[in-house]
Amino acid sequence: MTGAPPGEDPVPESAPAEAVAERVPVEGPLAPSGLRVTEYTDPLCPWAWGSEPVFRALRAALGGQAAWRRVYGILFDTDDDPAPDPAAETRWYEEFVRGISAHTGAPHAVRLSRVAATSWPASLVAKAAERQGEPVAERVLRRLRESMFVLGEPADTVEGALAAARGVPGLDAVRLAADAGSPRVLAAVRADHRETRDPLPEVLTVTGPGPHPGTAKETGAGELRYALPTLVLSGPRGHRVVPGRQSLESCLAAALAVAPDVSPLPHHRSAEELLAYYRSLTWPEWEALGPGLRAPASAVVVATGNGPLWLHPAEAAAYPAPVSGPPSPR
């Protein structure tokens, strides 16, 4: 199999280093501060899932001062050959994810049913959800992540990805299905695939501390791509790359370096407001978004293999899988 996206010729080689300035992402609207954030991610990537507390806190701190764009890098691509022993591969990957969770504190599923066959369906649905506005897109992406890392059933088919999104507030499910199957959304994800495989020179020789410093990865097709997740921040004073697993402080420092007019916003939501806004929170997210706060008694607790997940009661009622267990404070 080739490394090309479905229905497309192999992607071209990366641009030369002297063309770096032309390759810094500039798509999307411009915020008043001039700050743009491009997030290279994948709905089924365990390191991206583990970085959610930092990225949620970064978005909260930046508020409307940054234009934020997600690029779906396709972690599980069409060039991945089937495993000779799927059950053995699943158990190996399950341990791999548990090892990452030990570093990030993120939940992992008690039992993973299989390794994701492909990231394309989840990425198409996530990209299609963006056409219904940021709140819907955020919650659909969250559901797609939780399909793998909470429920253990990766959304690696279109049907599974659409099912994971059911019940998201404000979602037009019929429109989501139509958009996910449209040529326009497919073209957008293909463009994301290409962009992720044209990394900036800064990530080619990253030597930061492990276990995930963000050095560019080689794909099965022999290309280089951004490690997932990676942020590229651009503004009036140039650009900065924040690859791999990084702290909130590192991300904010990069934002201020390229857009000095940014003024980070303080935490101001109560525990009830946080849960109502995000609808789903992990332990590390409580620590990042509401230091010192405790989950409200109304929160519904979902047991995982690495600590609880707290759901808003309305989210629990609309969840794509049965949830049980008494509400519990943190």
Secondary structure, DSSP 8 states (H G I E B T S, - for coil): --SS-TTS--------GGGHHHHS---S---TT-EEEEEEE-TT-HHHHHTHHHHHHHHHHHGGGEEEEEEE--SS-TT----SSHHHHHHHHHHHHHHHHHHH-----SS-----S-SHHHHHHHHHHGGG-HHHHHHHHHHHHHHHHTSS----SHHHHHHHHTT-TT--HHHHHHHHTSHHHHHHHHHHHHHHTS--GGGTT----SS-----EE-TTS-EE--SSEEEEEETTEEEEEESS--HHHHHHHHHHH-TT---------HHHHHHHHSEEEHHHHHHHSTT----TT-EEEEETTEEEEE-HHHHHH-SS---S-----
